[in-house]
Amino acid sequence: MAETITDKTEALAAVKNDGGALEHASDELKADKEVVMA
């Protein structure tokens, strides 16, 4: 099981590389429009 991504910079990079990475983002980051739209 992958760990939860809690760092916004890390989340942005991961989601830009693979949209499926959003599944592993913290709830706070999932609510962040910038991260979701990356």
N, C-alpha and C positions, 0 to 999 in steps of 0.2 A: 504494500500500500504506500502510495506517495505521500510525502509530508505536505501539510498545508502551507501555501505561499502566503506570507504575511507582509513582505516588503513590496511597496508599490513599484519600485524600479525593477525588481526581479519579476514581478507579475507582468508588467508591461512588456518586457523582453520575451517572457515565456509565451504570452498570448499572441504577440506579433509573430512568433515562430510557429506556434501551433495553437489555434483557437480552442482546442480541447483542453488546454492547460487551465482555462478558466475554471474548470471543474475543481481544481486543486487550490484555487484562491480562497482566502478567508472571506467570510460573509461581508465584511466591511469593503473589501476590494471588489467583490461581485456587485456591490451597490455603487461603485465608482464608475461613472460614465466613461471617463478617459480609458480605464482599464478594459471595460467591456467593448469599447469601440476600437481597441488597438488591433 
